[in-house]
């Protein structure tokens, strides 16, 4: 008597909404609202408040500079991979206006940005790190932690495995955070924490306006994030694709929350503060 083969249980390894549970497609305005709301919800549901730096660090200019420099340095790995994620989307997309928007974004990221004194965006990170006392060689030699490697390559994988609309939601949606802030879906402090760029300059004894990265991306991410949002509302017109993009932008924002908390953990460790575990709740 033969042995019966067990029933095969099929599980999903890639998200797809259940069509039967979906209602009619949202209008472009409804879609845009839900997309920005998804960004705000992801931020609020997946992070703990930043711990302010102890007074002993704030009173020690060398330690404070080291902390903020390491935070910026560890972000450089994401900044180097992000253009590849965008180009993964462009390679899949059949629409010229979408590819043009992506290539213009990548040009600033990889080649030169007139709003960044003609530096590309990775060079801006090197520039800020140098002002904070971190030599370019140390930034170049930085080896990402396993958490950073996992998160950034997960984002890269999303742009390779999802349809272009989902991939663009996961990448352009990261930049659309600034659109969500500008339109009042969440406050800047809810995501970026207690220290604005002007606070960092004051704490570190730098001239006001000398650091570039935060100020630059407050402007450029509104521009490119707004462009991505305009494209998504134009082309994402079925309820299934709309739900997929909501899921993708939530997931990519949660991935960035984890990487940013890991950056701060590494920065704390670099100046001798307790930093034994990544905590995200």
VENVEN-V36857 format. One line per field, one symbol per residue. psi: psi as a letter, one per 30 degrees, with the letter a starting at -180 (. if undefined). burial: I if it has 9 or more other C-alpha atoms within 8 Angstrom, else O. A space follows every 10 residues. Layout:
psi = ???
burial = ???
//
This chain:
psi = klkkklkkjk lkfkkkljef fkalklleee eeeeeeeeee eeeffhllkk klklefeffj eeeeeeefee eeefffeeee feeeeefeee ffkfkeeeee eeeeeeeeef dkjffhhgll feeeeeeeee eggjleeeee fkjkleeeee eefeeeeefe flleeeeeef dffeffeeee eeggflleff efafjleeee eeeghlkkge keeeeefeee eeeeeeeeee eefefjflee eeeeeeeeee eeeeeeeeee eeeeeeeeef gglkhfkkjk .
burial = OOOOOOOOOO OOOOOOOOOO OIOOIIOIOO IIOIIIIIII IIIOOIIOOO OOOOOOIIOO IOIIIIIIII IIIIIIIOII IIIIIIIIII OOIOOOOIIO IIIOIIIIII IIIOOIOOII IIOIIIOIII IIIIOIOOIO OOOIOOIIIO IIOOIIOIII OIIIIIIIII IIIIIIIIII IOOOIOOOOI OOIOOOIIOI IIIIOIOOOO IIIOIIIIOI IIOIIIIIIO IIIOOIIIII IIIIIIOIII IIIIIIIIII IIIIIIIIII IOOOIOOOOO O
//
